[in-house]
Amino acid sequence: MATPRKQYHSLNGLRAFAALWVMAFHTSAWSGNAYSSLTLFGETYNTSFLLQAWYGVDLFFVMSGFLLYLAFVDDTKPVPAWRPFMSARLWRLGPPYWAQLLFFLLLPLISTQAVRLFTEGSYAWDVVALQALMLHKLPFTPQPMFLNTVWWTLCHEISFYALFPFILYIIRRLGFAAGLGTMLAVAVGSRIALVEVAQYDVGAFMSFVPTRLDQFGFGMLAAHLLSTRPVPRVAQHIMGNPLLLLAALTLYLGQLYFISGQGFDSSASRYGYMIHYVWPTTSSLLAASILYLLVQETRYTRAVFTFRPLPWLGALSYSFYLWHLPMLYLLQHYTWVPGGYPGQGLVIPCLQAFAVSLPVAAISYYGVELPVLRWRTRMVQQAKS
């Protein structure tokens, strides 16, 4: 089976969108300027669901599964050996993360005040060790406030990387449906086990590994369909018609409204909370559907997602994601007042957060992330020659 080696230019723009979505949520929470309602034609609508950070995280996980599987969708390419595969993934994910961890560990040497400017996390040795190994979101590990609370997602990324060669082996032996089914069973089964057996809180269990494995799986599904089957005519019609594309995005936002609790009261019945077991699956399935449509790259999607400087911000999105929250602590300390600024809304705090986060993200990207990637590429090329 031949695999198209196509460059999907819209993906960097989508990464930028996801990073900004997460930043907007955290800015709303940290600045006190919650944007929770919208009034149109005399009617007030609850819009707080639009700022739920996990939707941006869903997109990151789906894109991660999509891009990783796309490199192995050709069944003539062998299943990677676990050790070199994990080494390559750690070289990609680890350096900017460990550089930031080192920054936090050096703060107490400066002063206690310096620590408070950037974090409220715990410096307990066992917690720091788990964070250094990216194991801090395994079930039954200590769970104080971490030095950077957005680090929880990296534990999910690493666990997906660790499982990927085994999942790929299942796919090659039993078919893609078997691999995806395994990921769904592990994800949903772990959610149920953590709540029903281990008695984890319904509002917190989704941050633990491996409860989000299915989200990576649906990204893999999008890559599988894109590479092995012709694009359905209905997808071509949707992407070729801006009204149909808008309808697809409206459907996605509609399910977010329902799942976020605005359209469904999970406390209304004894079993209402069970929706939490399946909403990440439905949310990521729709996110993968949107991704599948966007990578068709019609003139409409190219106009939006390749509009400069979105691709550049997408390239910086990992460093931006890592550094935006410490910068929010800094703004909270020096600029924002408790309760926010009445009537100001969220636009000005978001612009402030973006203005202070972007330069630090650029330093991280050009000073750590990109040099390590280039050095690693040279080392691999020399080893092959």
C-alpha positions in Angstrom: 0.0 0.0 0.0 1.5 3.3 -1.0 1.5 6.1 1.5 1.1 9.7 0.2 3.9 11.8 1.7 1.9 15.0 1.6 2.7 18.0 3.7 -0.5 19.1 5.5 0.1 22.9 5.7 -3.1 23.5 7.7 -2.0 21.5 10.7 0.4 24.1 12.1 -2.4 26.6 11.9 -4.7 24.2 13.8 -1.9 23.7 16.4 -1.9 27.5 16.9 -5.7 27.5 17.3 -5.5 24.8 19.9 -2.8 26.5 21.9 -4.7 29.8 21.8 -7.8 28.0 23.0 -6.0 26.6 26.0 -4.5 30.0 26.7 -7.9 31.7 26.6 -9.3 29.3 29.1 -6.4 29.7 31.6 -6.5 33.5 31.1 -10.2 33.5 32.0 -9.5 31.5 35.1 -6.4 33.4 36.3 -7.4 36.9 35.5 -10.9 36.6 36.9 -12.5 37.9 33.7 -14.7 34.9 33.0 -16.5 35.2 29.6 -19.6 33.1 30.4 -22.5 34.6 28.5 -23.5 36.2 25.3 -26.6 38.3 24.6 -28.2 38.2 21.2 -31.6 39.7 20.3 -32.5 40.1 23.9 -31.7 36.5 24.8 -28.7 35.5 27.0 -26.8 32.3 26.2 -24.2 30.5 28.3 -20.9 30.5 26.5 -18.6 29.3 29.1 -18.3 25.9 27.3 -16.3 27.7 24.6 -13.4 28.2 26.9 -13.1 24.7 28.3 -9.3 24.0 28.0 -9.7 20.3 27.4 -11.1 20.9 23.9 -7.8 22.4 22.8 -6.0 19.5 24.5 -8.3 17.1 22.6 -7.1 18.6 19.3 -3.5 18.2 20.4 -4.0 14.5 21.2 -5.9 13.8 18.0 -3.3 15.6 15.9 -0.5 13.7 17.7 -2.2 10.3 16.9 -2.8 11.5 13.3 0.8 12.5 12.6 2.5 9.6 14.3 0.4 7.0 12.6 0.7 8.7 9.2 4.4 7.8 9.2 3.6 4.1 9.7 0.4 3.7 7.8 2.3 2.0 4.9 2.3 -1.6 6.0 5.6 -2.2 4.2 7.3 -0.1 6.9 8.3 -2.3 9.8 7.0 -1.9 13.3 9.6 0.2 15.1 11.7 -1.3 17.9 10.5 0.1 21.2 13.8 1.4 22.6 15.0 3.6 19.6 11.4 4.7 19.0 11.0 5.9 22.5 14.5 7.5 22.4 13.5 9.5 19.3 10.2 10.6 20.9 11.9 11.7 24.1 14.4 13.8 22.2 11.5 15.5 20.6 9.3 16.1 23.6 11.8 16.2 26.5 14.3 19.1 26.0 11.9 22.1 26.2 10.1 20.4 29.1 13.3 19.5 31.1 14.6 23.0 30.4 11.5 24.5 32.0 11.8 22.0 34.9 15.4 23.2 35.5 14.1 26.8 35.4 11.7 26.0 38.2 14.3 24.1 40.2 16.6 27.1 40.1 14.0 29.5 41.3 14.4 28.7 45.0 18.1 29.5 44.8 17.1 33.0 43.8 14.4 33.7 46.4 11.1 32.5 47.7 9.5 35.5 46.0 10.9 34.4 42.7 9.1 31.0 43.1 5.8 32.7 43.8 6.0 34.7 40.7 5.8 31.7 38.4 4.3 28.7 40.3 2.3 27.5 43.3 3.5 23.9 42.8 5.1 21.5 45.2 8.9 21.1 45.4 8.6 17.7 47.3 11.4 15.5 46.0 9.1 12.6 45.1 6.8 14.9 43.1 9.7 16.5 41.3 11.2 13.1 40.4 7.9 11.9 39.0 7.6 15.1 36.9 11.2 14.7 35.6 10.3 11.2 34.4 6.9 12.3 33.1 5.2 9.8 35.3 3.3 12.2 37.5 -0.2 11.3 36.1 0.0 7.6 36.6 -2.9 6.4 38.9 -2.1 6.2 42.6 0.9 8.6 42.5 1.1 11.8 44.7 -1.1 14.5 43.3 -0.2 17.9 44.8 -0.2 21.0 42.6 2.6 20.5 40.1 5.2 23.1 39.2 3.3 23.7 35.9 -0.2 22.2 35.8 -0.2 21.9 32.0 2.4 19.2 32.3 -0.3 16.6 32.9 -0.8 16.3 29.2 2.8 15.2 28.6 2.3 12.1 30.7 -0.5 11.1 28.3 1.8 11.8 25.3 4.6 9.7 26.7 2.2 6.8 27.5 0.9 6.9 24.0 4.4 6.8 22.6 5.3 3.9 24.9 2.2 1.9 23.7 2.4 2.8 20.0 4.7 0.0 18.8 2.5 -2.6 20.5 -0.7 -1.0 19.1 0.9 -0.9 15.6 1.8 -4.6 16.0 -1.8 -5.4 16.8 -2.9 -3.4 13.7 -0.5 -5.2 11.4 -1.5 -8.6 12.7 -5.3 -8.2 13.3 -6.2 -5.1 11.3 -6.8 -1.5 12.2 -10.2 -2.1 13.8 -8.6 -4.4 16.3 -6.0 -1.8 17.2 -8.5 1.0 17.6 -10.9 -1.3 19.5 -8.1 -2.1 22.0 -7.4 1.6 22.5 -11.1 2.3 23.1 -11.4 -0.6 25.6 -8.3 0.5 27.5 -9.4 4.2 27.7 -13.1 3.7 28.6 -12.3 0.7 30.9 -9.7 2.8 32.8 -12.2 5.6 33.3 -14.8 3.3 34.7 -12.2 1.5 36.9 -10.8 4.8 38.3 -14.2 6.0 39.4 -16.1 2.9 40.3 -13.3 0.8 41.8 -10.6 3.3 42.9 -13.2 6.0 43.9 -11.5 8.8 42.0 -13.4 12.1 41.7 -15.5 12.4 38.5 -14.1 15.8 37.8 -10.5 14.7 38.0 -10.1 11.2 36.8 -9.7 12.2 33.1 -6.2 13.6 33.8 -4.8 10.2 34.6 -3.2 7.8 32.2 -4.5 6.0 30.1 -8.0 7.5 30.1 -7.3 9.5 26.9 -5.8 6.8 24.8 -8.9 6.7 22.5 -8.3 10.4 21.5 -4.9 9.4 20.0 -6.7 6.5 18.4 -9.2 8.6 16.6 -6.4 10.7 15.2 -4.9 7.5 13.9 -8.3 6.6 12.4 -8.3 9.9 10.5 -4.8 9.1 9.1 -5.9 5.6 8.2 -8.9 6.7 6.3 -7.1 9.5 4.6 -4.3 7.1 3.4 -6.2 4.0 2.5 -9.6 5.2 1.1 -10.6 7.8 -1.4 -12.1 10.9 0.1 -15.9 10.4 0.3 -17.9 12.6 -2.0 -19.9 14.0 1.0 -16.6 15.2 2.5 -15.6 16.9 -0.7 -19.0 18.6 -0.8 -18.6 19.8 2.8 -15.1 21.2 2.2 -16.2 22.8 -1.1 -19.2 24.6 0.4 -18.5 27.1 3.2 -22.1 26.7 4.5 -21.7 23.0 4.9 -18.3 23.5 6.6 -19.9 25.9 9.0 -22.6 23.4 9.7 -20.0 20.8 10.5 -18.2 23.2 12.9 -21.6 24.1 14.5 -22.3 20.4 15.1 -18.9 20.1 16.9 -19.6 23.2 19.1 -23.1 21.8 19.8 -21.8 18.6 21.2 -19.3 20.6 23.3 -22.2 22.6 24.7 -24.0 19.3 25.6 -21.1 17.5 27.1 -19.7 20.5 29.0 -22.8 20.3 31.3 -24.6 23.3 29.8 -27.0 21.1 27.9 -26.9 18.2 30.3 -27.1 18.1 34.1 -25.0 15.2 35.2 -26.3 15.5 38.7 -29.9 15.2 37.6 -30.0 11.4 38.0 -28.0 8.8 39.8 -26.3 7.6 36.6 -26.0 11.0 35.0 -22.3 11.2 35.7 -21.7 8.3 33.4 -21.7 10.7 30.5 -18.2 11.5 31.7 -17.1 8.0 30.7 -18.0 8.6 27.0 -17.8 12.4 26.4 -14.0 12.3 25.7 -14.7 9.6 23.1 -17.4 11.5 21.3 -15.5 14.8 21.6 -12.3 13.3 20.1 -14.3 11.5 17.4 -15.8 14.8 16.2 -12.4 16.5 16.6 -10.9 13.8 14.3 -13.7 14.3 11.8 -13.0 18.1 11.7 -9.3 17.3 11.3 -10.0 14.9 8.5 -12.0 17.6 6.7 -9.4 20.3 7.3 -6.5 18.4 5.9 -8.3 18.2 2.5 -7.1 21.8 2.3 -9.6 23.6 0.1 -9.2 27.3 -0.6 -11.4 28.1 2.5 -9.3 26.1 5.0 -6.0 27.3 3.4 -7.1 30.9 3.6 -7.7 30.5 7.4 -5.1 28.1 8.7 -2.2 29.0 6.5 -2.7 32.8 7.1 0.5 34.2 8.5 1.5 34.2 11.2 -0.6 31.1 12.3 1.8 28.5 10.8 4.7 30.2 12.7 2.7 30.2 15.9 1.9 26.6 15.3 5.6 25.7 15.1 6.0 27.4 18.4 2.8 25.9 19.9 4.6 23.3 22.1 6.8 25.9 23.8 3.9 28.4 23.9 1.8 25.7 25.6 4.5 25.1 28.2 5.2 28.7 29.1 1.9 30.4 28.9 0.8 29.4 32.4 3.9 30.6 34.3 3.5 33.9 32.4 -0.1 34.1 33.7 1.2 33.7 37.2 3.5 36.7 36.5 0.6 38.7 35.1 -1.6 37.8 38.0 1.1 39.0 40.5 1.8 42.3 38.8 -1.1 43.3 36.6 -4.4 41.6 37.3 -6.5 42.3 40.4 -8.7 39.8 42.3 -12.0 39.5 40.6 -10.8 41.0 37.3 -11.8 44.3 35.9 -15.6 44.7 35.7 -16.8 45.3 32.2 -13.4 44.7 30.6 -14.2 41.2 29.3 -11.6 38.7 28.2 -10.0 40.4 25.2 -7.5 42.6 27.0 -6.3 39.9 29.5 -5.9 37.5 26.5 -3.8 40.1 24.6 -1.7 40.7 27.7 -1.2 36.9 28.2 -0.3 36.5 24.5 2.1 39.4 24.6 4.2 38.1 27.5 4.0 34.4 26.6 5.0 34.7 22.9 8.6 36.1 23.5 9.3 33.4 26.1 8.0 30.7 23.9 10.1 32.0 21.0 13.2 31.9 23.3 12.4 28.3 24.3 11.8 27.3 20.6 14.8 28.9 19.1 17.1 28.4 22.1 16.2 24.8 23.0 13.6 23.0 20.9 14.9 23.8 17.4 18.7 23.4 18.1 18.1 20.0 19.7 15.9 18.9 16.8 18.6 19.9 14.3 21.4 18.3 16.3 19.3 15.1 16.6 18.7 15.1 12.8 22.4 15.4 12.1 23.2 12.6 14.5 20.6 10.3 12.9 21.9 11.1 9.4 25.6 10.5 10.4 24.6 7.1 12.0 22.9 6.1 8.7 25.9 7.2 6.5 
